[in-house]
């Protein structure tokens, strides 16, 4: 069972890294957008992504693990 748990934690770390990168990139993308609807879409996506980060951190807490992002080689 430890191997399955370790795999879950590893995948959560990859996801946290990806979502954190999006939280940093989306405001820049929204600022650079010339189309108001595109800008709005980036801002909405940012709100959703921030929620993903919160839920990932909750998952780490439930597992008793430190919420640590790990870059994915993919």
KEKE-3310 file (N, C-alpha, C; in steps of 0.2 Angstrom, whole numbers, plus 5000, padded with zeros to 4 digits):
npx = (5004:5010:5017:5007:5002:5014:5015:5003:5006:5017:5011:5002:5012:5017:5006:5003:5014:5012:5000:5004:5013:5004:4996:5005:5008:4995:4990:4999:4996:4983:4985:4992:4983:4973:4960:4945:4936:4945:4954:4945:4942:4955:4956:4946:4950:4961:4956:4949:4960:4967:4959:4961:4974:4972:4964:4973:4982:4975:4973:4986:4987:4977:4983:4994:5006:5019:5015:5022:5029:5034:5044:5038:5045:5039)
npy = (4994:5006:5009:5013:5024:5032:5035:5042:5053:5058:5061:5071:5081:5084:5089:5100:5108:5111:5118:5129:5135:5139:5149:5159:5162:5165:5178:5187:5183:5187:5201:5204:5201:5207:5206:5208:5198:5187:5191:5191:5177:5172:5177:5171:5158:5159:5161:5149:5140:5144:5139:5126:5124:5127:5116:5105:5107:5105:5091:5086:5089:5081:5069:5069:5075:5086:5100:5101:5106:5098:5098:5091:5080:5078)
npz = (5000:5003:4991:4982:4989:4989:4975:4973:4981:4974:4961:4965:4969:4957:4950:4959:4956:4942:4943:4951:4942:4933:4940:4941:4928:4921:4925:4918:4905:4904:4906:4894:4884:4871:4867:4875:4879:4879:4889:4900:4901:4904:4917:4923:4922:4930:4943:4945:4945:4956:4965:4963:4968:4981:4985:4982:4991:5003:5001:5002:5016:5022:5019:5027:5023:5018:5008:4994:4979:4964:4950:4935:4924:4911)
capx = (5000:5015:5019:5002:5002:5019:5013:4998:5009:5021:5007:5000:5017:5017:5000:5004:5019:5009:4995:5007:5015:4998:4994:5010:5007:4989:4990:5003:4993:4977:4987:4994:4977:4970:4953:4941:4933:4950:4956:4941:4943:4961:4955:4941:4954:4965:4952:4948:4967:4969:4955:4964:4980:4969:4962:4978:4985:4970:4974:4992:4986:4974:4988:4999:5012:5020:5013:5028:5028:5039:5043:5037:5049:5035)
capy = (5000:5012:5011:5017:5031:5036:5037:5047:5059:5060:5064:5077:5086:5086:5093:5107:5112:5113:5123:5135:5139:5143:5154:5164:5164:5168:5186:5190:5182:5192:5208:5204:5200:5213:5205:5208:5191:5183:5193:5188:5170:5171:5179:5166:5152:5160:5160:5141:5137:5146:5135:5119:5124:5126:5109:5101:5108:5101:5084:5085:5089:5075:5063:5071:5076:5093:5102:5102:5105:5094:5098:5085:5079:5078)
capz = (5000:5003:4984:4979:4992:4986:4969:4974:4983:4968:4956:4968:4969:4950:4949:4962:4952:4936:4945:4953:4936:4929:4944:4940:4921:4919:4926:4913:4899:4904:4904:4887:4880:4868:4867:4882:4881:4881:4895:4905:4901:4908:4924:4926:4923:4936:4949:4945:4946:4963:4969:4962:4972:4988:4986:4982:4998:5007:5000:5006:5023:5023:5019:5032:5019:5016:5001:4991:4972:4961:4943:4931:4918:4905)
cpx = (5004:5016:5014:5001:5008:5018:5008:5002:5014:5017:5004:5005:5018:5012:5001:5009:5016:5004:4998:5010:5010:4996:4999:5009:5001:4988:4993:5000:4987:4979:4989:4988:4974:4962:4950:4939:4939:4953:4952:4941:4950:4960:4951:4946:4959:4962:4951:4955:4969:4965:4958:4970:4977:4967:4968:4982:4981:4972:4981:4991:4982:4978:4994:5006:5012:5018:5019:5028:5035:5039:5042:5041:5046:5034)
cpy = (5006:5014:5015:5024:5035:5039:5042:5054:5062:5064:5071:5083:5088:5091:5100:5111:5115:5119:5130:5139:5142:5149:5160:5166:5167:5175:5189:5189:5186:5199:5209:5203:5206:5212:5204:5201:5186:5184:5190:5181:5168:5172:5174:5160:5153:5159:5152:5138:5138:5141:5128:5119:5123:5119:5104:5101:5105:5093:5082:5085:5083:5069:5064:5072:5084:5095:5105:5101:5102:5095:5091:5085:5080:5085)
cpz = (5000:4996:4981:4982:4990:4979:4969:4976:4978:4963:4959:4968:4962:4948:4953:4959:4946:4938:4947:4947:4933:4933:4943:4932:4919:4920:4920:4906:4899:4903:4897:4882:4877:4868:4874:4884:4883:4888:4901:4906:4905:4915:4927:4927:4929:4943:4950:4947:4953:4967:4969:4967:4979:4989:4986:4989:5003:5007:5003:5013:5025:5023:5024:5029:5018:5009:4998:4983:4969:4954:4940:4925:4911:4903)
residu = (UNK:UNK:UNK:UNK:UNK:UNK:UNK:UNK:UNK:UNK:UNK:UNK:UNK:UNK:UNK:UNK:UNK:UNK:UNK:UNK:UNK:UNK:UNK:UNK:UNK:UNK:UNK:UNK:UNK:UNK:UNK:UNK:UNK:UNK:UNK:UNK:UNK:UNK:UNK:UNK:UNK:UNK:UNK:UNK:UNK:UNK:UNK:UNK:UNK:UNK:UNK:UNK:UNK:UNK:UNK:UNK:UNK:UNK:UNK:UNK:UNK:UNK:UNK:UNK:UNK:UNK:UNK:UNK:UNK:UNK:UNK:UNK:UNK:UNK)
# end
